[in-house]
Amino acid sequence: MRLRGRDPVSGRVLEVATDGPVIAHVRPVDGGADLPLLLPGLVDLQVNGYGGHDVNGPDVTPDHVVALVRALAATGTTTVVPTVITAAEADVVRSLRAVAEARARDEATRRAVPFVHVEGPHISAEDGPRGAHPAEHVRPPDTGEFDRWQRACDGLVGIVTISPHHPEAVAYTEHLTRAGTLVAIGHTHASADQVRAVADAGARLSTHLGNGAHAVLPRHPNHLWAQLADDRLTAGFIADGHHLPADTLTAMLRAKGVERSLLVSDSVALAGMPPGGYTSPIGGAVELSADGRLSVAGTPYLAGAARTLADGLAHAARATGIGLGDAVRLATSNPGRFAGGRGRLVPGAQADLLLADGDLRIQRVVAAGTEITG
């Protein structure tokens, strides 16, 4: 397969040739100023669900995970990190096993899913920073529980989000870092000193920074400033136009710098569904609007994220004033650094390729050398 398109950074026309599931060569070619943009496949480090498929809950099966991966590939997300939220240990293990079994059964899922993100259960129990996570299952970090997770899924847990306020957080971060699992800070009411302590211990990510926090914080110091200021932490942002106002997203991107920023969808199962009213296991009666806002019915409160990473990429490019090439990095090579080097157009990389128009609307998707349709 050969694809030609314009590089969003340089504007040059590139030709990418594939050899089975990998990129064989990338080279500049002449002409084609009217060609679409040529991008790497999008890399999403935080996906709870999409299109009615959910990796959480008592009904999750390997088939649900396979269907989720296929549905997301059609939107341009070719690397998917299924995200399991706070729940009883048995429920977390059920979800982890479903992902592991899906990868074992289905080659496309194995290529698309590098690992699992466990968001919780070691987060803040306070209203606000806890978000929609069930309070009854919030608990302190436990290295023994982490080791049981890994045994249940053959070591597939690659990111764990914790709140640094727990007394066990530093030792837990050190344990996971030694095991090769990334620790992220999120859903927290931690102090600035506690944030720095887990960064000293090896934490390297901030989970959807600016969300999962109290509505009112001390002016300074607080955990947002501490994470924005710490160059060891790369921050994830939900750029769906609802979770962060444009000026907030712009200021946070400037503070972290493009190099230490990335986008996530944090999408839930209702993402990609028709607008209307639904009943959700989290939030109860919810309303999904045509612009992708998912709200608790009759209130202004968000009930989750319901737009794709491609939507977030396009919104970030429009709303923040960063260059097109920098915007693309936020959803490709930057998250790809934490997923084995995904999201790059280089020989030998997995052949995940997108063609998009000038507004970053996805026109064509190739995942591991196979064209995705439907």
Summary of the structure (lengths in Angstrom):
residues: 374
radius of gyration: 19.6
end to end distance: 19.1
largest distance: 60.8
contacts: 1386
relative contact order: 0.17
helix: 30%
strand: 27%
